[in-house]
Amino acid sequence: MKIQLENISPDANSSFRLLLNPKLNDLFYWHFHPEYELVYIENADGTRHVGNHISQYEGSDLVLIGSNIPHLNFDYGVKTDCEKVVLQIHPDFKQQTFVKLPELDSINELFEKAQYGIAFYGHTKKMIGKRLLRFRRLAPFNQFVEALFLFELLAKSKEYTLLHEQPYINQYSQKEQDRIRQIYAYIDQHYQRKIILEEVAALSNLGREAFCRYFKKATGNTFIGFLNQYRISQAKRLLLMGKNVSETCFNCGFESLSYFNRIFKKVTGENPSAFKKKQHA
């Protein structure tokens, strides 16, 4: 089972990144990233696979995942029309905010405990879930305040289960993390234009064919497949921001509108126009 190191950029004007209904149910997305992640999914029965923990959830799930803990996308294999919210928090935010302010000691302890993986249930899950579904409607400052409030509620809750008996330690070597992160960072910086495979291979001092073998072995995905998935993730963000389909296509590095439509449907299960219409309904 290959673990993919995900490179995450925070939303503009925010300390967080919010993902709404990312359609990954047909993709086995086993990945990790330095960011902490609060996941809520509703109207779904699925697999909760976090680190070495595997279990099933029914109806809904609310999980706080620590830094660099590999996990499977919670909507994998889900066939129902579910709602999913993913709130990602950069580890620097924890260090610069929670650690330095005594008023936030309980939240800092919550995020330390997140290295076990935490599944919440009962009234806590229901209440936090409802507030997360409304999170995107808030202005950046109100999102910041709301996030702190949600973290405080989670910190005080007794309705939780730890997913590991010990804090989870990622066995991926730091050298390998740095190498893959360099490639992902390059994609993040240049995905809006045409990327030549040889230029990315040069980052690892490899030839074209050797790089393709390395990338496939390290991530479980082809480079082109990953690049397309990354561009589509950015396209979804632009569509949610109100950009039209044509503008989104070329802003995300696609050179053909028909190819963009085909790849978008392959990755998400629907075409860009339908995705935008549904999200803004």
Residue pairs with C-beta under 8 A, 6 or more apart in sequence:
1 30
1 220
2 30
2 217
2 218
2 219
2 220
2 221
3 30
3 31
3 32
3 70
3 172
4 29
4 30
4 31
4 32
4 219
4 220
4 221
4 226
5 31
5 32
5 33
5 172
5 177
5 180
5 181
5 184
5 219
6 31
6 32
6 33
6 184
7 33
7 181
7 184
7 185
7 187
7 188
8 17
8 33
8 34
8 35
8 88
8 90
9 17
9 188
10 16
10 17
10 88
10 90
11 17
11 18
13 140
14 140
14 143
14 144
15 89
15 90
15 93
15 97
15 144
15 147
16 87
16 88
16 89
16 90
16 93
16 143
16 147
17 35
17 87
17 88
18 85
18 86
18 87
18 88
18 135
18 136
18 143
19 84
19 85
19 86
19 87
19 88
20 84
20 85
20 136
20 240
20 279
21 82
21 83
21 84
21 85
21 279
22 73
22 75
22 84
22 86
22 233
22 236
23 75
23 267
23 268
23 269
23 270
23 275
24 73
24 75
24 76
25 73
25 75
25 76
25 77
25 78
25 79
25 269
26 269
27 73
27 76
27 229
27 267
28 72
28 73
28 76
29 72
29 73
29 76
30 49
30 70
30 71
30 72
30 220
31 70
31 71
31 73
32 68
32 69
32 70
32 71
32 170
32 172
33 67
33 68
33 88
34 67
34 68
34 90
34 91
35 67
35 88
35 89
35 90
35 91
36 64
36 65
36 66
36 67
36 88
36 89
36 91
36 94
36 111
36 114
37 64
37 65
37 71
37 86
37 87
37 88
37 89
38 62
38 63
38 64
38 65
38 86
38 87
38 88
38 89
38 132
38 150
39 61
39 62
39 63
39 64
39 65
39 74
39 84
39 85
39 86
39 87
40 60
40 61
40 62
40 84
40 85
40 125
40 128
40 129
40 132
40 133
41 57
41 60
41 61
41 74
41 75
41 78
41 82
41 83
41 84
41 85
42 59
42 60
42 82
42 83
42 84
42 129
42 133
43 59
43 60
43 80
43 81
43 82
43 83
44 57
44 59
44 60
44 61
44 74
44 75
44 78
44 80
44 82
44 84
45 56
45 57
45 58
45 59
45 78
45 80
46 56
46 57
46 61
46 74
46 75
46 76
46 77
46 78
47 54
47 55
47 56
47 57
47 72
47 74
47 76
47 77
48 54
48 55
48 56
48 57
48 61
48 63
48 74
48 119
48 163
49 71
49 72
50 63
50 65
50 69
50 70
50 71
50 72
50 117
50 163
51 69
51 70
51 71
51 117
51 163
51 164
51 168
52 164
52 168
53 117
53 163
53 164
57 74
57 119
60 125
60 126
60 129
61 74
61 119
61 125
62 119
62 120
62 121
62 124
62 125
62 128
62 129
63 74
63 117
63 118
63 119
63 120
63 163
64 110
64 114
64 117
64 118
64 120
64 154
65 71
65 114
65 117
66 111
66 114
66 115
66 116
66 117
66 167
66 168
67 91
67 114
67 115
68 170
68 172
69 115
69 117
69 168
69 170
70 170
71 117
74 84
75 82
75 84
83 133
85 129
85 132
85 133
85 135
87 132
87 135
87 147
89 147
94 108
94 111
97 104
98 104
98 107
98 108
98 111
99 108
104 148
106 152
106 155
106 156
107 148
107 151
107 152
107 155
109 155
110 118
110 151
110 154
110 155
111 151
113 162
115 167
115 168
116 162
116 163
116 164
116 165
116 166
116 167
116 168
117 162
117 163
117 164
117 168
118 154
118 160
118 161
118 162
118 163
119 160
119 161
119 163
120 128
120 154
120 157
120 159
120 160
121 159
121 160
121 161
122 159
123 159
124 153
124 154
124 157
124 159
124 160
125 159
127 153
128 150
128 153
128 154
131 146
131 150
132 150
135 143
135 146
135 147
138 146
154 160
176 218
179 204
180 218
180 219
182 203
182 204
183 200
183 203
183 204
183 215
186 200
186 203
187 195
187 200
187 226
187 227
187 230
188 230
191 227
191 230
191 231
191 234
191 252
191 253
192 251
192 252
192 253
193 253
194 253
194 255
195 227
195 253
197 208
197 211
197 212
197 223
198 208
200 211
200 223
201 207
201 208
201 210
201 211
201 212
204 211
204 214
206 214
211 223
212 222
212 223
215 221
215 222
215 223
215 226
216 222
216 223
219 226
221 229
228 263
228 267
229 267
231 252
231 253
231 254
231 263
232 252
232 263
232 264
232 267
232 268
234 252
235 248
235 249
235 252
235 260
235 264
235 272
236 268
236 275
238 247
238 248
238 251
238 252
239 245
239 248
239 272
239 275
239 276
239 279
240 276
240 279
242 280
243 251
245 257
245 260
245 261
245 272
245 273
245 276
246 257
248 260
248 272
249 257
249 260
249 272
252 260
254 260
254 263
260 272
261 271
261 272
264 270
264 271
264 272
264 275
265 271
268 275
270 278
